[in-house]
């Protein structure tokens, strides 16, 4: 298993794993496959506009994660997905560590669909804590890393 930080030139691999994530786990994400703008420029922009995007490879892409800069200086962990064939092997934890590292001292947060117990557990094991137990309008809970509170 190799985890690699990608650039816009890797847009095809990002597209492959992102569409797979939306197909295999549609209830885990706010965006839906039907709303995906499937143009090269859009995929490149997503990657190049992030602090960083990473893909886990086992010959083919099997996992993904992104770190996005927010206007208020925080960093958002986003687009986390690990394919079924790679789950339980530490791939998710390794991807999460990449985002934690790139966030540095900035507040790091994520939004996770309420009821996604596997994701909630994985994030808690990585050091994230729930901000509260009330889902937002998208059905998501917010978690922050470490002792950050906002």
N, C-alpha and C positions, 0 to 999 in steps of 0.2 A: 504494500500500500504506500503510495506517495501522495503527499499533500503539497500542492503547488499554488503559490500566489499567481494569479493570472493577469493578463493585460487584455485590452480590447481586441488584440489579434487572436485571442482564444475564444472569441464570441460563439463559435459553433459548439464548442464543448459546454460553455455556460448555457446556451440555448438547449442543448440536449438534456442536461441534468435538470434545468428549470422546468421544462415542459414535462419531463418525467415526474418531477415532484408534484406539479399541479394535476397530473393525470392520476398518479397513484395515491396521493393524499390530499384530495381537493378540500376536505374539511379542515385541514391544518393551516390553510393560508387564506388571507383576506382576498388577495387577487384571485380571480378564477381564470381558467384556461381560455374561456371565450373572450376575455378582455385583453389578451396578450397581443401587443403590436409586434408582429413577427417580421420586422424588417432589420437588416443588418445594422443600420445606423442606430436603432433603438437598443439592440443588444450591446453594441459597443459603448453607447452612451451610459448604459446602466453600469457597466464595469468601470469605465474611465471616470465616472462621476462619483464612485465610492472611494472611501479611504483605502479599501482593499477588498478583493474577492478571491476566494480560494476554492479549489476543487480537489477532492480526494479521488485518486485514480487507482484502479486495479485493472490495468489495461484500458478499461473504459471508465468514464466518469461514474462514480458511485455515491458521491456526496458533494455538498456545496455549503458555503456560508459567505456572508458579506458584512462589512462594517461601513456604516454610513455616518457622515458628519451631519449633525443637526445645527440649525441656526443659533441655538443657545449654547453651543460648545460641547454638548453631550455627544456620545457615540452610541449609535443603535446597532445591535446585533440583528441581522435580518437574513431572510432567505435560507434558513438552516434546513437541510434535508440530508438524510442518509438512506440509501436504498436498503431494502430488506436483506439483501445478500451480504451487506457489510455491517449490519447492526450487531451490537454485542462484542465488537472487536476493538473498541476504543476509537473508532473513526470520529464519532460525534464529539467526544472529549477533545481529541486532537484539533478538530476544526474550531471548537470553542476557544481553545487556548490561543490560537492564532489571533482571534479578535481581541481577547483579553490583552495580549501582548501589544497589539497595535494601538489599543485604546490608551495604554499607559496610565497616567494619573487622572485622565478625564473620566467623568461619570459615564458608566457603561450601563445601558438598559436594553431591554427587549420587550416585545409584545408577543404573547403566546395565546393561542385559542384556549379558552376555558374548557376544561374537560380533556385536554390533551395530556393525560397523566404521564405518558412516556417522556414527552418533552419537558414537562414541569419537573420530573424527577432528574432528568439529565442536567437541566440548568441548575437545579438545587445542588446536585453533586459537584458542579463546577464552581459553586460559590455565589450563585444568584439567590435573591430572596424576594418574595412577593411584596409589592408595595401595599396592596390591599387585596381583598378577595371579591371585589365587585368588577364585573366585566364591563368594558366600554361599549360604545355603540356598535363596534365590529365584532363583539363577542370575545374580546381579548383581555387578558390580564397583563399587568406590567410587572416586570421583575428588574431589580437592579443588582449590580455586582458588588460584592463586598459590603462595606458599611455605608456606601453611598445611599442617599435617601431621596434623590430627586432627579 
